[in-house]
Amino acid sequence: MTAIPEDRLEQFHRRAVERTRRVGLSAYILKEDGSVVRITPDGKTDLIVVRLGLRNAQSGECEALRTQ
């Protein structure tokens, strides 16, 4: 399996987020550490962290996925 350059992966995530926002859905992005970033159509981001089977949601912005 070949590695995907980080810039291409970031572009893919940005396009996916924009597409889902246009149709009024939330986008969910799975990160390598097992956490999930939820981006709502209004641009709000939530970091969802799962540890030991418990869900812990944290509201806030994720710099890497902020849309311009």
N, C-alpha and C positions, 0 to 999 in steps of 0.2 A: 504494500500500500504506500502511495507517495504522500508526502506531507503537503498540506495546503498552506501557502503563505498567509500570514496573519492579515495582511492588507486585503487579500481577496476574500477571506472569511468575513472580515468586517464589512466590506462592500455588500456581500451576500446578505448579512444580517440587516443592514440598513435598507436594502431594497425590500426584503421580506416585511420589515416593520412598516415601511411606507405603504406597501400594498394592503396590508391588513388594516391600517388606519383609514385608508381611503374607503374601504367597504364597511367601516364601523365595527371592526372586531379587535379584540386584544391580541397582541402578539406575545408568544412565550418563547424564550431563548434559553436552552439548556447550556450551562457553563461546565467547564471541565471539572470543577470541584464538586459537581452534583447539585449545585444551587440553580435556581431558575429565576430569570428576570421576566416580569410581566410588564408590558407596556400597553396602557389603555389607549383608546382612540383619541383622548384629549391630551396625550403626551405624558401622563403621570406614569412613573416607573415604580415598581415594587420588587424588592429582592426577596425571593422565597427560599428559605434555607431549610433543609431537612437533615436533622441529626437524631440519631437513635430512634428513628421512627416517629419523631415529633415534628410537626410543621411549625415554623416560626417565620412569619411574614414581617418584613421591614419596609416601610415606605421611604421613598427618597429617590434621588436621581442617580443614574448610573452614567458616569462620564463617557465611557466608551460607546454607549448606545444613544447618547443624546442626539436628537434629530435637529437639524438646522433649518 
